[in-house]
Every structure is written in structure tokens, then in C-alpha cells.
């Protein structure tokens, strides 16, 4: 079932059914669909089939006629497994690139996204989603349609995921967006700045730099009420989540007293007139604190703002340096890229790389995605956003206006940037498996899109010959 999984068959990897994998009741269930159903729907679309062949798409990739990955053998090939894991979906062009570069060369190529020419995609974003590139001051105030700005951010997320040549970066943007979750319902257009200047800027950089950037993100400070935290009334939300969800992991090396003390250390961290970080000396708790065993003596009777702010910066650095952080980030990244239950040896090796490099993200990815590790790992179930992007890629979509497709994507249950809880959309098969209606509906809608001004799908790959037997042969091939 290539549409839902990053392999072509679950059985050959020993992956159990969703019902067998569930160990706890899911809080809610969303819908799944098999690729065979989507392909069968695609087979009903015959109008203008020939006109799609080989057409150059100014807003997306070309889908060469007849280009096809051999489903019967590709899961046995470590190179093709790598393509599936580090992209949002297999395309003939991506497979050709991987074969040209080889395993190590292809991985290295994607580990250096700044060297990959993505000008065409960024030009399309500038032309059709320009509000995502504006500074905060131009996203607020009279005459600015904040709802349109937020829609453009969601549109850009799906568009880049589907068509960016920097595919591993897009996978990691998806990962860090959940790791440092911020609901746009609460922060509005501030998330545009956070996505651009924090998550995307550092997704393939260094964890320490990323953590420090998000700790001073106006969107994060508002989302977790840090902007309301003052001396005498410290708010513990951000202090708790930066330890529980961003660094150490729940109940891993800290106490409730550490939460309380860190919240005091961070008093005064707030937002300024431009929507970004600001420090308020008058709101900082200048008393002595003890955090994770370290004494913070506090200021003098005439506090120095730089020294006060430095307390918080030192505390954040302590979290980066804590061995629990290396283990927590290593485990979570290995789960994302490799397996829901990665081997402890892989986690330990990745944590060691985190410690040795100070949190270099590409180095950790390289450790996780060795050919040996990848060949020993089973398939993973695609979450709705990943499924939507992979369908656009795999079906050679020509997308001139992504809005309507993105809105249908949201209906599968994963509207990007709108998870309300600070723990991010789950990366668990039991959460996303269940009834098929939502995914079926999305695929049925996508397979029947044939408007050059909106979205056009190339179904010819599923229809050679153009009958039910031919479609099944293409799926099974």
C-alpha cells in the first residue's frame, strides 16, 4: 500500500495491523485509505489524459510517462528505502537522482539543503503566498487580512512539502514544527515569523541554536503564556514544556521545584512592539534561585538587565548540555526517521553524536539513516499531511493554486499549525489508523482534479492499459 506507507507492502516487513498494534485506546481516530483505492478512482478519470503527459509545470515537477518504481523489489533496495524515508514521496526524478549519486552521495546531498537550488519553488511561494515572507509589522494593523496571511502559511507548508527539492529539510521542518508546537489558533500571524525565522531557518542546523531561537520566539512566548509571566506571579507553562517536551523529556531529571524555579528565572522574558523577544527588567524576579542543582544568586539592589536576562540564557544552555536532552532528542529523531521502536543501540549512538557535536542535526540524521539501520526497520504509517504531499508528488500533480487541495488535506484530520496541545501531532500508528473515509475522500477528490488553473493530476501511470485489469497490474507491478 504505497500511499499510506513508506514501503510497498507491510507484510514483508512483519508490520502488524493497526488493531494489533494498538496498546492504548486512541483519543480520537482519523481515516486511512489504500493506494489501490486511490488508483482505482484515478482510473475513472479519462478526459484529457494525454494532455498531461510530459507537460512542464511552472508550479511543480513534470511527471514523465511510463516512469515507475518497481514495487515488487524496491523495498529490498536500501537506496530506495532511503528515498522513501527522507522525502515526502517518491517521484521518478528523485529515484533517478538517488541512483546517480549512490546511497552516501544522495544522503549527503540532502543533508546540505542550502546547496540545493530551490529557486523555482521559492519563486512560486513569493508569487502566490507573499505574506509568508513579510516581517511581523507588515502582518498586523489596519487593512491587513490576518486570516489570509494564516491561510497562505498553511498553503506554503503543503506546497513546499510536495514540490521542494529540499525534501529532507521538509521532513525535518515537519518534525520540528511538532516538537516545538505552536497553535496558530492562539498566536495568529506570529506563527508566520516563527515558521520562517526559527523552524525553517534552523531545521537542518544545530539543536542548540534552534532551541535558543525558539526560546526567544514571540509566537512561542505567547503560546505558552511566557509573555504574561512576572515576578510575584510567574507562569510555569513555558518552564514546564521546555523541559518536558523540548529537552529533557517527561519526569527525566527534574522536579516540580525545578519547574517553579525555572519559571522565576525566566520572568521578564516577553514580547516587544515588533512581535519578537523583549526583556522586561522590571518584571524579572531578582531573588536567589536553584535550578537543577545550580544556584542562581540573583541581582543586587540595583539589578542589571543584561545579568538578569543572562540567567535565563544560562538555564537554557544547561538544558542543551544535560545528558537527558541528548537521549530524548536522539530517541525522538530515530522514531521519526527510522522506526516507532528504534533499537537502543541506534539511540545511544545518536545521543553520543549529539553530545560530541553539540547537537548537529545533520550528523545525527546520518547516524540514524545508515543502510544497515534502514534495512532493519519496518514501514511507517504516513500521517495525513505526509500522505497528502506524497500523493501530489507521486501522481505528478500540477498545482497552480494549492488552497483548495490544502483545505481538503486539512479535512483528513491534521490541519497544519492547528494542534492545540503543546506536544505536537502524534507520531503513532494507533492514533492515525482506523476508518478509511477521510483518506478515501481526499484521494477521490485529488484523482478527479483536472483544471489547469487549479490542480491537474496525471493518472496515466495507473492506466496502461486503460482498463480495470491494467490498473490492478500497475498497482501490483
C-alpha positions as CSV (number, residue, x, y, z in Angstrom):
1,X,0.0,0.0,0.0
2,X,2.4,2.7,-1.1
3,X,0.1,5.6,-0.5
4,X,-0.2,5.1,3.3
5,X,3.2,3.6,3.9
6,X,6.8,4.3,3.1
7,X,7.1,0.7,1.9
8,X,5.1,-1.0,-0.7
9,X,4.0,-3.9,1.5
10,X,3.6,-4.1,5.2
11,X,3.6,-7.9,5.3
12,X,7.2,-8.4,4.0
13,X,8.5,-6.3,6.9
14,X,6.3,-8.0,9.5
15,X,4.3,-4.9,10.4
16,X,1.1,-5.9,12.2
17,X,-2.4,-4.5,11.5
18,X,-3.4,-1.3,13.2
19,X,-5.7,-3.2,15.5
20,X,-2.9,-5.5,16.6
21,X,-0.5,-2.5,17.2
22,X,-2.8,-0.5,19.4
23,X,-1.8,-0.8,23.1
24,X,-3.9,2.0,24.4
25,X,-7.2,3.4,23.2
26,X,-6.7,6.3,20.8
27,X,-8.2,9.6,22.0
28,X,-9.6,10.1,18.5
29,X,-9.3,8.3,15.2
30,X,-8.8,9.6,11.7
31,X,-9.2,7.8,8.4
32,X,-6.9,5.7,6.2
33,X,-7.0,4.8,2.5
34,X,-5.1,2.3,0.4
35,X,-3.3,3.2,-2.7
36,X,-5.3,0.6,-4.7
37,X,-8.5,2.5,-3.9
38,X,-6.9,5.8,-5.0
39,X,-5.6,4.2,-8.2
40,X,-9.0,2.7,-8.9
41,X,-10.5,6.1,-8.6
42,X,-7.9,7.5,-10.8
43,X,-8.7,5.0,-13.5
44,X,-12.2,6.5,-13.8
45,X,-10.7,9.8,-15.0
46,X,-10.1,9.6,-18.7
47,X,-10.7,13.1,-20.0
48,X,-7.6,15.0,-21.1
49,X,-5.3,12.1,-20.1
50,X,-3.0,12.5,-23.0
51,X,-2.6,16.3,-22.5
52,X,-1.0,15.7,-19.1
53,X,1.9,13.7,-20.5
54,X,5.3,15.4,-20.2
55,X,3.8,18.8,-19.6
56,X,6.2,21.3,-18.0
57,X,4.6,22.6,-14.8
58,X,5.7,26.1,-13.7
59,X,4.4,25.4,-10.2
60,X,5.6,21.8,-9.8
61,X,7.5,18.9,-11.2
62,X,7.0,17.1,-14.5
63,X,5.7,13.5,-14.5
64,X,7.3,11.5,-17.3
65,X,5.0,9.0,-18.9
66,X,5.8,5.4,-18.0
67,X,8.3,6.3,-15.3
68,X,7.7,3.8,-12.5
69,X,9.3,2.4,-9.4
70,X,9.2,-1.4,-9.3
71,X,7.0,-2.1,-6.3
72,X,8.0,-5.7,-6.1
73,X,11.7,-5.1,-5.5
74,X,12.2,-1.5,-4.3
75,X,11.7,-2.3,-0.5
76,X,14.6,-4.7,-0.8
77,X,16.9,-1.9,-2.1
78,X,18.5,0.2,0.7
79,X,18.8,3.2,-1.7
80,X,15.1,3.2,-2.5
81,X,14.3,2.8,1.2
82,X,16.4,5.9,1.8
83,X,14.4,7.8,-0.9
84,X,11.2,6.9,0.9
85,X,12.4,7.9,4.3
86,X,13.9,11.3,3.6
87,X,11.4,12.6,1.1
88,X,7.7,13.4,1.3
89,X,7.0,11.0,-1.5
90,X,8.8,9.0,-4.3
91,X,9.0,10.5,-7.8
92,X,10.8,9.1,-10.8
93,X,13.1,12.2,-10.8
94,X,14.1,11.6,-7.2
95,X,14.8,7.9,-7.8
96,X,17.0,8.8,-10.8
97,X,18.9,11.3,-8.7
98,X,19.4,8.7,-6.0
99,X,20.7,6.2,-8.4
100,X,23.1,8.7,-9.9
101,X,24.6,9.8,-6.6
102,X,24.5,6.4,-4.7
103,X,23.5,5.9,-1.1
104,X,26.1,8.1,0.6
105,X,26.1,10.7,-2.1
106,X,22.3,11.0,-2.1
107,X,22.1,11.3,1.7
108,X,24.9,13.9,1.7
109,X,23.1,15.9,-1.0
110,X,20.0,16.2,1.2
111,X,22.0,16.9,4.3
112,X,23.2,20.1,2.8
113,X,19.9,21.8,1.7
114,X,21.4,25.2,1.3
115,X,23.3,23.9,-1.7
116,X,20.2,22.6,-3.4
117,X,18.7,25.0,-5.9
118,X,15.1,25.5,-4.9
119,X,14.6,28.8,-6.6
120,X,11.6,27.7,-8.7
121,X,9.6,26.7,-5.6
122,X,10.5,29.8,-3.7
123,X,9.5,32.0,-6.6
124,X,6.1,30.3,-6.6
125,X,5.7,30.9,-2.9
126,X,6.7,34.6,-3.4
127,X,4.2,34.9,-6.3
128,X,1.2,33.2,-4.7
129,X,1.9,33.3,-0.9
130,X,3.8,36.5,-0.4
131,X,2.5,37.2,3.1
132,X,4.6,34.4,4.4
133,X,7.7,36.4,3.6
134,X,6.7,39.6,5.4
135,X,8.0,40.9,8.7
136,X,5.6,40.9,11.7
137,X,5.0,44.7,11.4
138,X,3.5,44.1,7.9
139,X,1.3,41.3,9.1
140,X,-0.7,43.3,11.7
141,X,-2.6,46.6,11.7
142,X,-5.4,48.2,9.8
143,X,-6.1,46.8,6.3
144,X,-4.2,43.5,6.8
145,X,-6.2,40.3,6.3
146,X,-4.8,38.1,9.1
147,X,-6.9,35.2,8.0
148,X,-5.5,35.3,4.5
149,X,-2.0,35.5,6.0
150,X,-2.6,32.4,8.0
151,X,-4.1,30.6,5.0
152,X,-1.0,31.4,3.0
153,X,1.3,29.9,5.6
154,X,-0.7,26.7,5.6
155,X,-0.7,26.7,1.8
156,X,3.1,27.3,1.7
157,X,3.7,24.4,4.0
158,X,1.9,21.9,1.7
159,X,3.3,23.4,-1.4
160,X,6.9,23.2,-0.2
161,X,6.4,19.7,1.2
162,X,5.1,18.5,-2.2
163,X,7.4,20.3,-4.6
164,X,10.6,21.5,-2.8
165,X,13.8,19.9,-4.0
166,X,15.0,20.1,-0.4
167,X,13.0,17.1,0.7
168,X,14.9,16.1,3.8
169,X,14.6,19.6,5.1
170,X,10.9,19.5,4.6
171,X,10.7,16.2,6.5
172,X,12.6,17.9,9.4
173,X,10.6,21.0,9.2
174,X,7.5,18.8,9.8
175,X,9.3,17.1,12.7
176,X,10.4,20.3,14.5
177,X,7.1,22.0,13.8
178,X,5.6,19.3,16.1
179,X,8.4,19.2,18.5
180,X,8.1,22.9,19.1
181,X,4.4,23.1,18.6
182,X,2.6,26.4,18.4
183,X,-1.1,26.6,17.6
184,X,-1.9,29.3,15.1
185,X,-5.4,29.5,16.8
186,X,-3.7,31.2,19.7
187,X,-0.8,33.2,18.2
188,X,-2.2,34.1,14.8
189,X,0.3,35.6,12.3
190,X,3.2,35.4,14.8
191,X,3.5,31.8,13.6
192,X,4.4,33.0,10.2
193,X,7.5,34.6,11.7
194,X,8.3,31.6,13.8
195,X,8.0,29.2,10.9
196,X,10.3,31.3,8.7
197,X,12.9,32.6,11.1
198,X,13.0,29.8,13.7
199,X,11.9,26.4,12.4
200,X,12.8,26.7,8.7
201,X,16.0,28.7,9.5
202,X,17.4,26.0,11.8
203,X,15.7,22.7,10.9
204,X,18.9,21.3,9.4
205,X,21.3,23.2,11.6
206,X,22.1,22.8,15.3
207,X,19.7,21.9,18.0
208,X,21.3,24.3,20.5
209,X,20.8,27.2,18.0
210,X,17.2,26.0,17.3
211,X,16.3,25.7,21.0
212,X,17.7,29.2,21.8
213,X,15.8,30.6,18.8
214,X,12.5,29.1,19.8
215,X,13.1,30.2,23.4
216,X,13.0,33.8,22.1
217,X,10.3,33.3,19.5
218,X,7.4,35.7,20.0
219,X,5.0,33.0,18.9
220,X,6.3,30.5,21.5
221,X,6.3,33.1,24.3
222,X,2.7,34.0,23.6
223,X,1.6,30.4,23.0
224,X,2.9,29.2,26.4
225,X,2.0,32.4,28.3
226,X,5.6,33.3,29.0
227,X,4.8,36.9,28.0
228,X,2.4,37.1,31.0
229,X,5.0,35.8,33.5
230,X,6.1,38.4,36.0
231,X,7.9,38.5,39.3
232,X,5.3,37.7,42.1
233,X,3.2,35.9,39.5
234,X,5.5,33.6,37.5
235,X,3.7,31.5,34.9
236,X,5.0,27.9,34.8
237,X,3.8,26.8,31.3
238,X,6.9,27.5,29.3
239,X,9.3,26.4,32.1
240,X,7.5,23.1,32.2
241,X,7.2,22.5,28.5
242,X,10.8,23.4,27.6
243,X,11.9,20.6,29.9
244,X,9.1,18.1,29.4
245,X,8.7,18.4,25.7
246,X,11.6,20.3,24.2
247,X,14.7,19.0,26.0
248,X,14.8,16.5,28.9
249,X,11.6,14.5,28.5
250,X,8.8,14.0,31.0
251,X,10.0,13.2,34.5
252,X,13.5,12.9,33.3
253,X,16.0,14.6,35.7
254,X,13.9,17.4,37.0
255,X,11.3,18.1,39.7
256,X,8.3,20.3,40.1
257,X,10.5,22.6,42.2
258,X,12.8,22.9,39.1
259,X,9.8,23.9,37.1
260,X,8.9,26.6,39.6
261,X,12.5,27.9,39.9
262,X,13.0,28.0,36.1
263,X,9.7,30.0,35.8
264,X,11.2,32.5,38.2
265,X,14.5,32.6,36.2
266,X,12.5,33.3,33.0
267,X,10.4,36.1,34.4
268,X,10.8,39.2,32.3
269,X,11.1,37.2,29.0
270,X,8.3,38.7,27.0
271,X,7.4,40.2,23.6
272,X,8.1,43.6,22.2
273,X,6.4,46.1,19.9
274,X,7.7,44.3,16.8
275,X,6.3,41.0,18.0
276,X,9.6,39.4,18.8
277,X,11.6,38.8,22.0
278,X,12.0,41.6,24.6
279,X,13.3,41.6,28.1
280,X,11.5,43.5,30.9
281,X,13.8,44.1,33.8
282,X,11.0,45.4,36.0
283,X,9.2,42.1,35.6
284,X,12.2,39.9,36.5
285,X,12.3,38.1,39.8
286,X,15.7,39.3,41.2
287,X,15.8,36.8,44.1
288,X,18.0,33.8,44.5
289,X,17.0,30.6,42.8
290,X,18.3,27.0,42.5
291,X,17.7,25.2,39.2
292,X,18.8,21.6,38.5
293,X,21.2,21.9,41.5
294,X,22.8,25.1,40.3
295,X,22.5,28.3,42.4
296,X,21.4,31.5,40.7
297,X,22.3,34.1,43.3
298,X,20.1,36.9,41.8
299,X,21.0,40.5,41.3
300,X,21.9,43.4,43.5
301,X,19.6,46.1,44.9
302,X,20.2,47.9,41.5
303,X,19.6,45.0,39.1
304,X,21.4,44.9,35.7
305,X,19.1,43.9,32.9
306,X,21.8,42.1,31.0
307,X,22.7,40.0,34.0
308,X,19.0,39.2,34.7
309,X,18.4,38.1,31.1
310,X,21.6,36.0,31.2
311,X,20.1,33.9,34.0
312,X,17.5,32.6,31.5
313,X,20.1,32.1,28.8
314,X,22.3,30.1,31.2
315,X,19.4,27.9,32.2
316,X,18.6,27.2,28.5
317,X,22.2,26.3,27.9
318,X,22.0,23.9,30.9
319,X,19.1,22.1,29.3
320,X,21.1,21.7,26.0
321,X,24.1,20.3,27.9
322,X,22.0,17.9,30.0
323,X,22.6,14.2,29.1
324,X,18.9,13.6,29.2
325,X,18.4,16.0,26.3
326,X,20.8,14.1,24.1
327,X,18.9,10.9,24.8
328,X,15.5,12.4,24.4
329,X,16.2,14.1,21.1
330,X,18.0,11.1,19.7
331,X,15.1,8.8,20.6
332,X,12.5,11.1,19.1
333,X,14.5,11.7,15.8
334,X,15.1,7.9,15.5
335,X,11.4,7.3,15.9
336,X,10.6,9.9,13.2
337,X,13.2,8.7,10.6
338,X,13.6,5.0,11.3
339,X,11.0,3.1,13.5
340,X,8.4,3.6,16.1
341,X,10.6,1.5,18.4
342,X,14.2,2.1,17.3
343,X,16.9,-0.1,18.6
344,X,18.6,1.2,21.8
345,X,22.0,0.9,20.1
346,X,20.9,3.4,17.4
347,X,19.5,5.8,20.1
348,X,22.7,5.6,22.1
349,X,24.9,6.2,19.0
350,X,22.8,9.2,18.0
351,X,22.9,10.6,21.5
352,X,26.7,10.3,21.5
353,X,26.8,12.2,18.3
354,X,24.6,14.9,19.8
355,X,27.0,15.2,22.7
356,X,30.1,15.2,20.6
357,X,28.8,17.8,18.0
358,X,26.8,20.0,20.4
359,X,23.6,18.9,18.7
360,X,24.4,19.0,15.0
361,X,21.3,17.8,13.3
362,X,22.7,16.5,10.0
363,X,25.3,14.4,11.9
364,X,22.5,12.8,14.0
365,X,20.5,12.1,10.8
366,X,23.5,10.5,9.2
367,X,24.0,8.2,12.2
368,X,20.3,7.2,12.2
369,X,20.0,6.6,8.5
370,X,22.8,4.1,7.8
371,X,21.9,1.5,5.3
372,X,22.1,-1.2,8.0
373,X,19.7,0.6,10.2
374,X,17.3,1.3,7.4
375,X,17.2,-2.2,6.1
376,X,16.4,-3.5,9.7
377,X,13.5,-1.1,10.1
378,X,9.8,-1.8,9.2
379,X,7.5,0.5,7.3
380,X,5.9,3.6,9.0
381,X,2.4,4.8,8.5
382,X,2.0,8.1,6.8
383,X,0.3,10.9,8.7
384,X,-2.4,12.8,6.7
385,X,-0.1,15.7,5.9
386,X,2.6,13.4,4.7
387,X,0.1,11.3,2.7
388,X,-1.3,14.5,1.0
389,X,2.2,15.7,-0.1
390,X,3.2,12.2,-1.3
391,X,0.0,11.9,-3.3
392,X,0.7,15.2,-5.0
393,X,4.3,14.1,-5.8
394,X,3.5,10.5,-6.8
395,X,0.6,11.4,-9.1
396,X,2.6,14.1,-11.0
397,X,0.3,16.9,-9.8
398,X,0.4,20.3,-11.5
399,X,-0.7,22.7,-8.8
400,X,-1.4,26.3,-9.9
401,X,-3.5,27.1,-6.8
402,X,-2.8,25.0,-3.7
403,X,-5.5,26.4,-1.5
404,X,-8.3,24.0,-2.4
405,X,-6.1,21.0,-2.2
406,X,-4.7,22.1,1.1
407,X,-8.2,22.6,2.6
408,X,-9.1,19.0,1.6
409,X,-5.9,17.9,3.2
410,X,-6.9,19.5,6.5
411,X,-10.1,17.5,6.4
412,X,-8.2,14.3,6.9
413,X,-7.5,15.4,10.5
414,X,-4.1,17.1,10.5
415,X,-4.6,20.8,9.7
416,X,-1.0,22.1,9.8
417,X,-0.2,24.6,12.7
418,X,-3.5,24.0,14.5
419,X,-2.7,21.3,17.0
420,X,-3.8,22.8,20.3
421,X,-1.7,20.9,22.8
422,X,2.0,21.6,23.2
423,X,3.0,18.0,22.5
424,X,2.5,18.2,18.7
425,X,0.6,15.8,16.3
426,X,1.3,12.2,17.4
427,X,3.9,10.1,15.5
428,X,2.0,6.9,16.3
429,X,0.2,4.5,14.0
430,X,-2.6,3.8,16.5
431,X,-3.5,7.5,16.5
432,X,-3.9,7.7,12.7
433,X,-5.2,4.3,11.8
434,X,-8.9,3.4,11.7
435,X,-11.7,4.1,9.3
436,X,-10.8,4.9,5.7
437,X,-13.4,7.6,4.8
438,X,-11.3,10.7,5.2
439,X,-8.4,9.5,3.2
440,X,-10.7,7.9,0.6
441,X,-12.5,11.2,0.2
442,X,-9.2,13.1,-0.2
443,X,-7.9,10.7,-2.9
444,X,-11.2,10.7,-4.7
445,X,-11.1,14.4,-4.8
446,X,-7.5,14.6,-5.9
447,X,-7.8,11.9,-8.6
448,X,-10.6,13.8,-10.3
449,X,-8.9,17.2,-10.4
450,X,-8.3,18.3,-14.0
451,X,-8.2,22.1,-14.0
452,X,-5.1,23.8,-15.4
453,X,-5.8,26.9,-13.3
454,X,-6.2,24.9,-10.1
455,X,-4.8,21.3,-9.9
456,X,-4.3,18.7,-12.6
457,X,-3.4,15.1,-11.9
458,X,-1.6,12.8,-14.3
459,X,-3.3,9.4,-13.9
460,X,-1.7,7.9,-17.0
461,X,0.8,6.0,-14.8
462,X,-2.1,3.9,-13.4
463,X,-3.7,3.3,-16.7
464,X,-1.6,1.2,-19.1
465,X,-3.7,-0.4,-20.4
466,X,-6.7,1.8,-19.6
467,X,-8.9,-0.9,-18.0
468,X,-9.5,-2.4,-14.6
469,X,-7.1,-5.2,-15.2
470,X,-4.4,-2.8,-16.4
471,X,-4.8,-0.6,-13.3
472,X,-4.5,-3.6,-11.0
473,X,-1.4,-4.7,-12.9
474,X,0.2,-1.3,-12.4
475,X,-0.5,-1.4,-8.7
476,X,0.8,-4.9,-8.2
477,X,3.7,-4.4,-10.6
